[in-house]
């Protein structure tokens, strides 16, 4: 049990590394991820939801923002392999941004 908890904490840490925006993990599992962003900007969760909903083996993906003055956007993903899909979407967005910068 302790090894599994340690593994989950390591995966949570990896999700927060190297980025400009932090994610607060609410639920974390192979088929389900729920997180809150620590910024009040819905741009990234909206882009992630749009991109991920076009993938195969995704059951549900959306973001929710109750009120911009009260809370932060929340992101929810339910898929066959949610971590792999989430990482794939982030990497594709990064590559698209790099390509856009190179073309400007």
N, C-alpha and C positions, 0 to 999 in steps of 0.2 A: 504494500500500500504506500509506504514512504517513497519508494522508487517511482511509482506512478505520479504522485504529487510533485516530486522533483521534476519529472519529465514535463508535466503540464506547465509548471512555473518557467522552465527553460523555453518552452514553445511560446508562452506569453511574452517573455522577454525578447525573443527573436522578432515577434511582430512589431515591437516598439523600436527596434534598432534602425538607425540610419535614415530616419525620415524626418520630415519637417513637422509632422502632426502626430500627436500621441493618441493611442487608442486605449480606453479603459475597458478591460474585458469584463463582461457581465456573465456570459455563458461561453463555454469553450469545450467543444467536442469534435469528434471526427465528422459528424453530419450536421453540426449546428454551431454557429458563432453568433453571439450577440455582443455588441460593443457600443460604447459611447465615445464620441470624439471630444477631446478637451478644448476644442475651439468652437466658436459659434458661427461656423461657415459651412453651409450645406453643399458646397461645390464638389468636394471629393466624394462624400457618400452618394450623392446623386449620380456622379459619373461612374462610380463603382457598381451601383445597382443597375444602371443602364447597360454597362458592359457585361456584367455577370449574368443578367437575365437572357442574354443571347447565347450562353453556353449550354451544352448538353448536360444532362444529369443534375440540373438545378431545379429544386422543388419550389423554392421561394427565395426572393431576394428583394429587399426594400430598405428604405431609410425613413425615419420619422423624426419630425421636429415639432414638439408640442408648441413652444412659443419662443421666439428669438431672444426675449429679454429674461426669460426664466430658466431655460435649460439648454443643453447642448444637443446636437443631432445624434440620433441613435441609428445604428446600422444592424440589420439582421440578415443572416444567410443560412438557408437550409439546403444542403446539397449532398450528393453521394460522398464526396470528399471535400468538405468545405475549406479546409486549410489550403489544400493544393489549388483549388479554384480561386481563392482569395489572393494567394501569392501570384498566380498566373495573371490575374487582372491587374494587380499593382505593377507587375513587370511590363505588361503591355502598355499601360498608361505611361510609365516612365519612358519606354521606347518611343511612343508617339510624341511625347513632349520633346525628347531629344531630336527627333526627326523634324519637328516643327521649328525648333530653334535653328537647326542647320539650314533650313530652307528660307529663313528670314534674312 
